[in-house]
């Protein structure tokens, strides 16, 4: 078992003053990791990660209950991409700009999609797939990293 240490640091100098902070989170008990870099073709949707209740529950699946860290990074230097986090009944989508990342700190009971502007903070659903589509007419490279206990 190992510790996964995640550090997020922001720094900016405004009016000759350094602003920002650094936050570190340690996830203990990591026994499995998943890491891949792949090219996502423009005008196509690419599934970059699959989750199930057991790794043998679907081809290439990560164990949804044990996934305690998931990062999707856009390795492009100049192209945005859309990322969809899909459950069995809903999804939410975000734009990840060139060089940016989107992080989840669990895959089980991790998200819910809504169709209005009033969050219900209801029961969250398990992640089933992560899907990527480049925003423009150029391919993007994507890095996916997951830590599992």
JOHUNOR-V381311 format. One record per backbone hydrogen bond with DSSP energy under -0.5 kcal/mol. CO is the residue of the C=O (numbers start at 1). NH is the residue of the N-H. E is the energy in kcal/mol with one decimal. If there is no record, write none. Layout:
BEGIN
co=CO nh=NH e=E
co=CO nh=NH e=E
END
This chain:
BEGIN
co=2 nh=30 e=-2.6
co=3 nh=5 e=-0.6
co=4 nh=6 e=-0.6
co=4 nh=27 e=-2.9
co=5 nh=7 e=-0.5
co=6 nh=25 e=-2.7
co=7 nh=9 e=-0.5
co=8 nh=23 e=-2.7
co=10 nh=21 e=-0.5
co=12 nh=14 e=-0.6
co=12 nh=19 e=-3.4
co=14 nh=17 e=-1.8
co=17 nh=14 e=-2.6
co=19 nh=12 e=-2.0
co=21 nh=10 e=-2.9
co=23 nh=8 e=-2.8
co=25 nh=6 e=-2.9
co=25 nh=27 e=-0.5
co=26 nh=28 e=-0.6
co=27 nh=4 e=-2.9
co=30 nh=2 e=-1.8
co=32 nh=148 e=-3.0
co=34 nh=146 e=-2.7
co=36 nh=144 e=-2.8
co=38 nh=40 e=-0.5
co=38 nh=142 e=-3.0
co=39 nh=41 e=-0.6
co=40 nh=140 e=-2.0
co=41 nh=44 e=-1.4
co=44 nh=46 e=-0.5
co=46 nh=48 e=-0.6
co=46 nh=132 e=-2.8
co=49 nh=130 e=-2.1
co=50 nh=62 e=-2.6
co=52 nh=64 e=-2.8
co=54 nh=57 e=-2.0
co=55 nh=58 e=-0.6
co=55 nh=61 e=-0.7
co=58 nh=61 e=-2.2
co=62 nh=52 e=-2.2
co=62 nh=64 e=-0.7
co=63 nh=66 e=-0.5
co=63 nh=67 e=-1.1
co=64 nh=107 e=-0.6
co=64 nh=108 e=-0.5
co=66 nh=68 e=-0.7
co=66 nh=149 e=-2.4
co=67 nh=107 e=-1.4
co=69 nh=147 e=-1.9
co=70 nh=104 e=-2.7
co=71 nh=145 e=-2.4
co=72 nh=102 e=-2.0
co=73 nh=75 e=-0.8
co=73 nh=143 e=-2.6
co=74 nh=99 e=-1.4
co=80 nh=135 e=-2.0
co=80 nh=136 e=-0.5
co=81 nh=96 e=-3.1
co=82 nh=133 e=-2.3
co=83 nh=94 e=-2.3
co=84 nh=86 e=-0.7
co=84 nh=131 e=-2.5
co=85 nh=92 e=-1.7
co=86 nh=128 e=-3.7
co=86 nh=129 e=-1.6
co=90 nh=87 e=-3.2
co=92 nh=85 e=-2.8
co=94 nh=83 e=-2.9
co=95 nh=97 e=-0.6
co=96 nh=81 e=-1.7
co=97 nh=100 e=-2.7
co=100 nh=74 e=-2.9
co=102 nh=72 e=-2.4
co=104 nh=70 e=-2.7
co=107 nh=110 e=-0.7
co=107 nh=127 e=-2.8
co=111 nh=125 e=-3.5
co=117 nh=119 e=-0.6
co=125 nh=110 e=-1.8
co=125 nh=111 e=-1.8
co=128 nh=51 e=-2.8
co=129 nh=86 e=-2.7
co=130 nh=48 e=-2.7
co=130 nh=49 e=-1.2
co=131 nh=84 e=-3.1
co=132 nh=46 e=-3.0
co=133 nh=82 e=-3.0
co=140 nh=40 e=-3.6
co=141 nh=75 e=-2.6
co=141 nh=76 e=-0.6
co=142 nh=38 e=-2.4
co=143 nh=73 e=-3.0
co=144 nh=36 e=-2.2
co=145 nh=71 e=-2.9
co=146 nh=34 e=-2.2
co=147 nh=68 e=-2.3
co=147 nh=69 e=-1.0
co=148 nh=31 e=-2.7
co=148 nh=32 e=-2.0
END
